Amino acid sequence: MKKKKEKGGFLKIFIIVIAIIVIFILGIVFWQKENIKAVVDATKYSGEDIESQIEENKESVEKELEQYNVSGLRDFTPEEEEAIRKGTLTVEEAIEKIISESNNNGELKDENLPENNSNVSNIGENGEDKVSQVVSEYTVRLYSLKATYLGKIGNLIDQAKADYKGGMGASALMSKYLSRANSLEKEADSKVNSLLSELEKELNSLGADTSIIGTMRKSYESEKTLKKSYYISLFNQKK
């Protein structure tokens, strides 16, 4: 009788342990789902294919911007992003370039473009102008944030490639750089979410449509996964 109880108790503990292991593994898989997809896509698509998908993402945001009377305000080109990543184009220069082009198209005015703590609710003279200028401002701020992290990622890639060429093994590379990459991603996510929350509040205060928030968030998440695929494909290239 005692042996049966002991056997039953051991079986119960064994089942609990197995259940915990399964839950833990599923949790890791779910948490890493985006990264796994990025790795798969990096082997599935060429760099050109990935860039094409990224451009489609950008176009979806630009179309949505037109619904807010914001046209002529573009995202960075692949060439500009590469220059930012490699450090040959600074964040300031990149932002100045797209703002200058937008100004030439008559869409943005220097005095209406973002400073870090500008009061966007006072931009423009009527409701429609306010909405347009608020959306313009936050879009440029998001582009600025993107450029900043492109530069940081570029530095990280350069360091990792230098270590790889110096003979560092895959395990050591993962140990050294995975946590840094995750930290950068969380930092970027937090800042993007904060900016989108601010934009949503501003639009709500003006009684404006907030559909662009979902478009921008979806575009950011999708582009982030595509960028990971692109950077994975870049790692083994001699750049």
Secondary structure, DSSP 8 states (H G I E B T S, - for coil): -HHHHHHHHHHHHHHHHHHHHHHHHHHHHHHTHHHHHHHHHHHHS-HHHHHHHHHHHHHHHHHHHHTTT--S-----HHHHHHHHHTSS-HHHHHHHHHHHHHHTTS--GGGS--TT--GGG-SSSHHHHHHHHHHHHHHHHHHHHHHHHHHHHHHHHHHHHHHHTT--HHHHHHHHHHHHHHHHHHHHHHHHHHHHHHHHHHHHTT---HHHHHHHHHHHHHHHHHHHHHHHHHTS--
